[in-house]
Amino acid sequence: MTSEEAKIFTEAEINLLSLDIIQKIRATYELGRDRTVRPESVFQKAVLEGRDIFEEFVELFLLPGSRFEGTENFSDMGERLERGENLIFLPEHRSNFDAPAFHILLRRAGENFQEILDRLVYIAGRKLNESSELVDMFTEKYSRLVIVPKRDLPISGAKESKTEAEDSEDYERAARRINRAAFRELVRLRRAGKIFVLFPMGGREKPDADNIPVRESTSYLKSFDTAYLVSMEGNALPPRPRMEDERPAQDQVVFRAGRPFNCADFLQQQQEIFERAQSEGKLGDAPDYEQFTVGRIMKLLEQLRTTGDYDPSFPA
């Protein structure tokens, strides 16, 4: 069934379809395994068994008109890769269906884009791997490099007991080891010609959360030559407080790729805008340069989504 022949499902049918896909994917998953991320396991190569089943399921929820726009901006990507450029996508993030929808719609846009899809590695937070066996069953279908954002670290305080303080220190030490290992893997994978996908928002956007983008996104850009903004409209898996409680919903999903930009030039430009705004007293108690810049990336993604283009020089 193609998106143009999409059937509109009732809630009862969606529940049955969801139960069916869980059973099918469970058959491709090692139940009860240790999901703890360690330095030696920060790169998790895609488990291809069952991915076609998963994508066929997600495609049922992509209504007619779902598409990938702006693919003309990928026209010289092959030449960039041949020159040894390191490439990264910076997409908006709606749900754990974003990766399969990205693959489905880019593949639908042209067979020549399969080489891009084969190179993708998603930068993912540790919680996504460890928090739920159900979530991990689906996310493992795509290659991931696991990191620990600073915002996921425990907040120490004076009221901590000795045991709690020691646990916090152990967690922070483990996080530092994981992040060092992840950076080493990032360097290795870049040399192998992999294309990275980093969601600046970190987790999926939720109506009941602050939705503060991850400040380390700015630092990651320093490791790449060229970046592509990718906006997103629609969501086939609306967020709930617990990922395990989320249920699919049919929606028109549209990705839009922006023209590529040079990462070093972009960061220098944002540094100058930040310093100018700071000297003019426009920032007040605003965050540091890294948080300022990733906040502007989110605004550029909004511009791309609403206007079809973006302007990185917009005033602070």
Secondary structure as a PSIPRED ss2 file (coil, helix, strand):
# PSIPRED VFORMAT (PSIPRED V4.0)

   1 M C   1.000  0.000  0.000
   2 T C   1.000  0.000  0.000
   3 S H   0.000  1.000  0.000
   4 E H   0.000  1.000  0.000
   5 E H   0.000  1.000  0.000
   6 A C   1.000  0.000  0.000
   7 K C   1.000  0.000  0.000
   8 I C   1.000  0.000  0.000
   9 F C   1.000  0.000  0.000
  10 T C   1.000  0.000  0.000
  11 E H   0.000  1.000  0.000
  12 A H   0.000  1.000  0.000
  13 E H   0.000  1.000  0.000
  14 I H   0.000  1.000  0.000
  15 N H   0.000  1.000  0.000
  16 L H   0.000  1.000  0.000
  17 L H   0.000  1.000  0.000
  18 S H   0.000  1.000  0.000
  19 L H   0.000  1.000  0.000
  20 D H   0.000  1.000  0.000
  21 I H   0.000  1.000  0.000
  22 I H   0.000  1.000  0.000
  23 Q H   0.000  1.000  0.000
  24 K H   0.000  1.000  0.000
  25 I H   0.000  1.000  0.000
  26 R H   0.000  1.000  0.000
  27 A C   1.000  0.000  0.000
  28 T C   1.000  0.000  0.000
  29 Y C   1.000  0.000  0.000
  30 E C   1.000  0.000  0.000
  31 L C   1.000  0.000  0.000
  32 G C   1.000  0.000  0.000
  33 R C   1.000  0.000  0.000
  34 D C   1.000  0.000  0.000
  35 R C   1.000  0.000  0.000
  36 T C   1.000  0.000  0.000
  37 V C   1.000  0.000  0.000
  38 R C   1.000  0.000  0.000
  39 P H   0.000  1.000  0.000
  40 E H   0.000  1.000  0.000
  41 S H   0.000  1.000  0.000
  42 V C   1.000  0.000  0.000
  43 F E   0.000  0.000  1.000
  44 Q E   0.000  0.000  1.000
  45 K C   1.000  0.000  0.000
  46 A C   1.000  0.000  0.000
  47 V C   1.000  0.000  0.000
  48 L C   1.000  0.000  0.000
  49 E C   1.000  0.000  0.000
  50 G C   1.000  0.000  0.000
  51 R H   0.000  1.000  0.000
  52 D H   0.000  1.000  0.000
  53 I H   0.000  1.000  0.000
  54 F H   0.000  1.000  0.000
  55 E H   0.000  1.000  0.000
  56 E H   0.000  1.000  0.000
  57 F H   0.000  1.000  0.000
  58 V H   0.000  1.000  0.000
  59 E H   0.000  1.000  0.000
  60 L C   1.000  0.000  0.000
  61 F C   1.000  0.000  0.000
  62 L E   0.000  0.000  1.000
  63 L C   1.000  0.000  0.000
  64 P C   1.000  0.000  0.000
  65 G C   1.000  0.000  0.000
  66 S C   1.000  0.000  0.000
  67 R E   0.000  0.000  1.000
  68 F E   0.000  0.000  1.000
  69 E E   0.000  0.000  1.000
  70 G C   1.000  0.000  0.000
  71 T H   0.000  1.000  0.000
  72 E H   0.000  1.000  0.000
  73 N H   0.000  1.000  0.000
  74 F H   0.000  1.000  0.000
  75 S C   1.000  0.000  0.000
  76 D C   1.000  0.000  0.000
  77 M H   0.000  1.000  0.000
  78 G H   0.000  1.000  0.000
  79 E H   0.000  1.000  0.000
  80 R H   0.000  1.000  0.000
  81 L H   0.000  1.000  0.000
  82 E H   0.000  1.000  0.000
  83 R C   1.000  0.000  0.000
  84 G C   1.000  0.000  0.000
  85 E C   1.000  0.000  0.000
  86 N C   1.000  0.000  0.000
  87 L E   0.000  0.000  1.000
  88 I E   0.000  0.000  1.000
  89 F E   0.000  0.000  1.000
  90 L E   0.000  0.000  1.000
  91 P E   0.000  0.000  1.000
  92 E C   1.000  0.000  0.000
  93 H C   1.000  0.000  0.000
  94 R C   1.000  0.000  0.000
  95 S C   1.000  0.000  0.000
  96 N C   1.000  0.000  0.000
  97 F C   1.000  0.000  0.000
  98 D H   0.000  1.000  0.000
  99 A H   0.000  1.000  0.000
 100 P H   0.000  1.000  0.000
 101 A H   0.000  1.000  0.000
 102 F H   0.000  1.000  0.000
 103 H H   0.000  1.000  0.000
 104 I H   0.000  1.000  0.000
 105 L H   0.000  1.000  0.000
 106 L H   0.000  1.000  0.000
 107 R H   0.000  1.000  0.000
 108 R H   0.000  1.000  0.000
 109 A H   0.000  1.000  0.000
 110 G C   1.000  0.000  0.000
 111 E H   0.000  1.000  0.000
 112 N H   0.000  1.000  0.000
 113 F H   0.000  1.000  0.000
 114 Q H   0.000  1.000  0.000
 115 E H   0.000  1.000  0.000
 116 I H   0.000  1.000  0.000
 117 L H   0.000  1.000  0.000
 118 D H   0.000  1.000  0.000
 119 R H   0.000  1.000  0.000
 120 L E   0.000  0.000  1.000
 121 V E   0.000  0.000  1.000
 122 Y E   0.000  0.000  1.000
 123 I E   0.000  0.000  1.000
 124 A E   0.000  0.000  1.000
 125 G E   0.000  0.000  1.000
 126 R H   0.000  1.000  0.000
 127 K H   0.000  1.000  0.000
 128 L H   0.000  1.000  0.000
 129 N H   0.000  1.000  0.000
 130 E H   0.000  1.000  0.000
 131 S C   1.000  0.000  0.000
 132 S C   1.000  0.000  0.000
 133 E H   0.000  1.000  0.000
 134 L H   0.000  1.000  0.000
 135 V H   0.000  1.000  0.000
 136 D H   0.000  1.000  0.000
 137 M H   0.000  1.000  0.000
 138 F H   0.000  1.000  0.000
 139 T H   0.000  1.000  0.000
 140 E C   1.000  0.000  0.000
 141 K C   1.000  0.000  0.000
 142 Y C   1.000  0.000  0.000
 143 S C   1.000  0.000  0.000
 144 R E   0.000  0.000  1.000
 145 L E   0.000  0.000  1.000
 146 V E   0.000  0.000  1.000
 147 I E   0.000  0.000  1.000
 148 V C   1.000  0.000  0.000
 149 P C   1.000  0.000  0.000
 150 K H   0.000  1.000  0.000
 151 R H   0.000  1.000  0.000
 152 D H   0.000  1.000  0.000
 153 L C   1.000  0.000  0.000
 154 P C   1.000  0.000  0.000
 155 I C   1.000  0.000  0.000
 156 S C   1.000  0.000  0.000
 157 G C   1.000  0.000  0.000
 158 A C   1.000  0.000  0.000
 159 K C   1.000  0.000  0.000
 160 E C   1.000  0.000  0.000
 161 S C   1.000  0.000  0.000
 162 K H   0.000  1.000  0.000
 163 T H   0.000  1.000  0.000
 164 E H   0.000  1.000  0.000
 165 A H   0.000  1.000  0.000
 166 E H   0.000  1.000  0.000
 167 D H   0.000  1.000  0.000
 168 S H   0.000  1.000  0.000
 169 E H   0.000  1.000  0.000
 170 D H   0.000  1.000  0.000
 171 Y H   0.000  1.000  0.000
 172 E H   0.000  1.000  0.000
 173 R H   0.000  1.000  0.000
 174 A H   0.000  1.000  0.000
 175 A H   0.000  1.000  0.000
 176 R H   0.000  1.000  0.000
 177 R H   0.000  1.000  0.000
 178 I H   0.000  1.000  0.000
 179 N H   0.000  1.000  0.000
 180 R H   0.000  1.000  0.000
 181 A H   0.000  1.000  0.000
 182 A H   0.000  1.000  0.000
 183 F H   0.000  1.000  0.000
 184 R H   0.000  1.000  0.000
 185 E H   0.000  1.000  0.000
 186 L H   0.000  1.000  0.000
 187 V H   0.000  1.000  0.000
 188 R H   0.000  1.000  0.000
 189 L H   0.000  1.000  0.000
 190 R H   0.000  1.000  0.000
 191 R H   0.000  1.000  0.000
 192 A C   1.000  0.000  0.000
 193 G C   1.000  0.000  0.000
 194 K C   1.000  0.000  0.000
 195 I E   0.000  0.000  1.000
 196 F E   0.000  0.000  1.000
 197 V E   0.000  0.000  1.000
 198 L E   0.000  0.000  1.000
 199 F C   1.000  0.000  0.000
 200 P C   1.000  0.000  0.000
 201 M C   1.000  0.000  0.000
 202 G C   1.000  0.000  0.000
 203 G C   1.000  0.000  0.000
 204 R C   1.000  0.000  0.000
 205 E C   1.000  0.000  0.000
 206 K C   1.000  0.000  0.000
 207 P C   1.000  0.000  0.000
 208 D C   1.000  0.000  0.000
 209 A C   1.000  0.000  0.000
 210 D C   1.000  0.000  0.000
 211 N C   1.000  0.000  0.000
 212 I C   1.000  0.000  0.000
 213 P C   1.000  0.000  0.000
 214 V C   1.000  0.000  0.000
 215 R C   1.000  0.000  0.000
 216 E H   0.000  1.000  0.000
 217 S H   0.000  1.000  0.000
 218 T H   0.000  1.000  0.000
 219 S H   0.000  1.000  0.000
 220 Y H   0.000  1.000  0.000
 221 L H   0.000  1.000  0.000
 222 K C   1.000  0.000  0.000
 223 S C   1.000  0.000  0.000
 224 F C   1.000  0.000  0.000
 225 D C   1.000  0.000  0.000
 226 T E   0.000  0.000  1.000
 227 A E   0.000  0.000  1.000
 228 Y E   0.000  0.000  1.000
 229 L E   0.000  0.000  1.000
 230 V E   0.000  0.000  1.000
 231 S E   0.000  0.000  1.000
 232 M E   0.000  0.000  1.000
 233 E E   0.000  0.000  1.000
 234 G C   1.000  0.000  0.000
 235 N C   1.000  0.000  0.000
 236 A C   1.000  0.000  0.000
 237 L C   1.000  0.000  0.000
 238 P C   1.000  0.000  0.000
 239 P C   1.000  0.000  0.000
 240 R C   1.000  0.000  0.000
 241 P C   1.000  0.000  0.000
 242 R C   1.000  0.000  0.000
 243 M H   0.000  1.000  0.000
 244 E H   0.000  1.000  0.000
 245 D H   0.000  1.000  0.000
 246 E C   1.000  0.000  0.000
 247 R C   1.000  0.000  0.000
 248 P C   1.000  0.000  0.000
 249 A C   1.000  0.000  0.000
 250 Q C   1.000  0.000  0.000
 251 D E   0.000  0.000  1.000
 252 Q C   1.000  0.000  0.000
 253 V C   1.000  0.000  0.000
 254 V E   0.000  0.000  1.000
 255 F E   0.000  0.000  1.000
 256 R E   0.000  0.000  1.000
 257 A E   0.000  0.000  1.000
 258 G C   1.000  0.000  0.000
 259 R C   1.000  0.000  0.000
 260 P C   1.000  0.000  0.000
 261 F E   0.000  0.000  1.000
 262 N E   0.000  0.000  1.000
 263 C H   0.000  1.000  0.000
 264 A H   0.000  1.000  0.000
 265 D H   0.000  1.000  0.000
 266 F H   0.000  1.000  0.000
 267 L H   0.000  1.000  0.000
 268 Q H   0.000  1.000  0.000
 269 Q H   0.000  1.000  0.000
 270 Q H   0.000  1.000  0.000
 271 Q H   0.000  1.000  0.000
 272 E H   0.000  1.000  0.000
 273 I H   0.000  1.000  0.000
 274 F H   0.000  1.000  0.000
 275 E H   0.000  1.000  0.000
 276 R H   0.000  1.000  0.000
 277 A H   0.000  1.000  0.000
 278 Q H   0.000  1.000  0.000
 279 S H   0.000  1.000  0.000
 280 E C   1.000  0.000  0.000
 281 G C   1.000  0.000  0.000
 282 K C   1.000  0.000  0.000
 283 L C   1.000  0.000  0.000
 284 G C   1.000  0.000  0.000
 285 D C   1.000  0.000  0.000
 286 A C   1.000  0.000  0.000
 287 P C   1.000  0.000  0.000
 288 D C   1.000  0.000  0.000
 289 Y H   0.000  1.000  0.000
 290 E H   0.000  1.000  0.000
 291 Q H   0.000  1.000  0.000
 292 F H   0.000  1.000  0.000
 293 T H   0.000  1.000  0.000
 294 V H   0.000  1.000  0.000
 295 G H   0.000  1.000  0.000
 296 R H   0.000  1.000  0.000
 297 I H   0.000  1.000  0.000
 298 M H   0.000  1.000  0.000
 299 K H   0.000  1.000  0.000
 300 L H   0.000  1.000  0.000
 301 L H   0.000  1.000  0.000
 302 E H   0.000  1.000  0.000
 303 Q H   0.000  1.000  0.000
 304 L H   0.000  1.000  0.000
 305 R H   0.000  1.000  0.000
 306 T H   0.000  1.000  0.000
 307 T H   0.000  1.000  0.000
 308 G C   1.000  0.000  0.000
 309 D C   1.000  0.000  0.000
 310 Y C   1.000  0.000  0.000
 311 D C   1.000  0.000  0.000
 312 P C   1.000  0.000  0.000
 313 S C   1.000  0.000  0.000
 314 F C   1.000  0.000  0.000
 315 P C   1.000  0.000  0.000
 316 A C   1.000  0.000  0.000
